[in-house]
Amino acid sequence: MKFPKFVINSFAVLGVISLFLYTCAAADIDEINNTTNNLPINSGGIYQVSRAGGDGSLIVVLNTETGVMKTYRYNANANGWSDSSQFQEITFTH
């Protein structure tokens, strides 16, 4: 059975329209994903922490908002960290 030409042409047009709609929808999704991935993320952290000393008993903490850097020593008796009076507090201004 042969299809009339208008039926074949109708399916061809329907395929072209479907392809066009599919590609437009995919482009919109890519655009949305790219704009949301490029937004800056604020994790809320304002401290930078670094281990110091050969045995790891010291940590240096920098407050990035105020520029104040403090050194803490691990106190095994108190099972925690405490201010180290051995090291002076430093403030960075730039």
C-alpha positions in Angstrom: 0.0 0.0 0.0 1.4 3.3 -1.0 1.0 6.3 1.3 -0.2 9.5 -0.3 2.5 12.2 -0.6 0.7 14.5 1.9 0.9 11.8 4.7 4.7 11.3 4.0 5.2 15.0 4.0 3.2 15.4 7.2 5.4 12.9 9.0 8.5 14.7 7.7 7.3 18.1 8.9 6.3 16.5 12.2 9.9 15.1 12.6 11.5 18.5 11.8 9.3 20.3 14.3 10.0 17.7 16.9 13.7 18.0 16.3 13.5 21.8 16.5 11.6 21.7 19.8 13.9 19.1 21.3 17.0 21.1 20.5 15.5 24.3 21.9 14.5 22.6 25.1 18.0 21.2 25.5 19.6 24.6 24.9 17.5 26.1 27.7 18.5 23.5 30.2 22.2 23.9 29.3 21.8 27.7 29.8 20.2 27.2 33.2 22.8 24.8 34.4 25.7 27.0 33.2 24.3 30.1 35.0 23.7 28.3 38.3 27.1 26.6 38.3 28.9 29.9 37.9 27.4 31.6 40.9 29.8 32.2 43.8 29.2 30.1 46.8 29.6 31.6 50.2 30.3 28.8 52.7 30.3 31.2 55.6 33.8 30.3 56.7 35.9 33.2 57.8 38.8 31.3 59.4 41.9 29.7 57.8 43.5 27.1 60.0 47.0 25.7 59.6 48.9 23.1 61.6 52.3 24.3 63.0 55.1 22.7 64.9 56.8 19.4 64.2 54.6 17.4 66.5 51.3 19.1 65.4 50.7 20.5 68.9 50.2 24.0 67.5 47.6 25.4 65.2 47.5 28.9 63.7 44.1 30.4 63.0 43.6 33.5 60.8 40.3 35.4 60.9 40.0 36.6 57.3 37.5 39.3 58.2 39.6 41.0 60.9 43.1 39.9 59.9 43.8 38.7 63.4 46.0 35.6 63.6 46.2 33.6 66.8 48.2 30.5 67.8 46.7 27.7 69.9 48.5 24.9 71.7 47.0 21.5 72.4 46.6 20.9 76.1 46.6 17.2 76.8 45.5 17.7 80.4 42.4 19.6 79.4 42.0 17.5 76.2 41.6 20.5 74.0 43.1 23.7 72.5 44.0 26.8 74.4 45.5 30.2 73.6 49.3 30.0 73.5 50.9 32.8 75.5 54.2 31.9 74.0 53.3 33.5 70.6 52.0 37.0 70.1 48.8 37.8 68.3 49.4 39.2 64.8 47.1 41.6 62.9 47.4 41.8 59.1 46.1 45.0 57.6 46.4 44.5 53.9 
